[in-house]
């Protein structure tokens, strides 16, 4: 994989990891994801990458579920702030 492509990758946080695991994708702390194409990459200590995607459609579904979860959490926080004022 070239370095230009590596710039599009984002690390997998806890919530996204949980969503990916629900969809049957095994991810580790050294896992990076391309949220546009739905590809999962494992980064090795040597700096090299290997694609470990099982099903890119399920990855994209997990990313969408994660985004919806984040949006609902933000909405709840905004509403609770408005109630305090």
C-alpha positions in Angstrom: 0.0 0.0 0.0 1.3 3.5 -0.8 1.7 6.3 1.6 -0.9 8.5 -0.1 -3.6 5.9 0.5 -2.5 5.6 4.2 -3.5 9.2 4.8 -7.2 8.3 4.2 -7.1 5.7 7.0 -8.4 6.4 10.5 -7.8 4.5 13.7 -10.6 2.4 15.0 -11.9 3.6 18.4 -13.8 1.5 21.0 -17.3 2.2 19.8 -16.5 1.7 16.1 -14.6 -1.5 17.1 -17.7 -2.7 18.9 -19.9 -2.1 15.8 -17.4 -3.9 13.5 -17.3 -6.9 15.9 -21.1 -7.1 15.7 -20.8 -7.3 12.0 -18.3 -10.1 12.1 -15.1 -8.1 11.5 -12.3 -8.8 13.9 -10.3 -5.6 14.7 -7.4 -5.0 17.0 -5.9 -1.8 18.5 -3.5 -1.6 15.5 -6.3 -1.6 13.0 -7.0 1.2 10.6 -10.1 1.7 8.5 -10.9 3.4 5.2 -14.5 4.7 6.0 -15.2 5.5 2.3 -14.3 2.1 0.7 -15.1 0.0 3.8 -11.6 -1.6 3.9 -9.9 -2.6 7.2 -6.1 -2.6 7.4 -3.8 -4.1 10.0 -0.6 -2.1 10.6 2.4 -4.1 11.7 5.3 -2.8 13.8 7.5 -2.7 10.7 5.1 -0.1 9.2 3.6 -2.3 6.6 -0.1 -2.8 6.1 -2.2 -5.8 5.2 -5.9 -5.8 4.3 -8.0 -7.9 6.7 -11.5 -7.0 5.5 -14.0 -9.9 5.5 -16.9 -8.1 3.9 -16.7 -4.4 2.9 -20.5 -4.0 2.8 -20.7 -5.0 6.4 -17.9 -2.6 7.2 -19.8 0.3 5.6 -22.9 -0.7 7.5 -20.9 -0.7 10.8 -19.5 2.8 9.9 -23.0 4.1 9.3 -24.3 2.6 12.5 -21.4 4.2 14.3 -22.1 7.6 12.8 -25.8 7.3 13.8 -24.8 6.4 17.3 -22.4 9.4 17.6 -25.1 11.7 16.2 -27.7 10.6 18.7 -25.2 11.0 21.5 -24.4 14.5 20.4 -28.1 15.3 20.1 -28.8 14.1 23.7 -25.8 16.2 25.0 -27.1 19.3 23.3 -30.6 18.8 24.6 -29.4 18.3 28.2 -27.3 21.5 27.9 -30.3 23.5 26.8 -32.3 22.1 29.7 -29.7 23.3 32.2 -29.8 26.8 30.9 
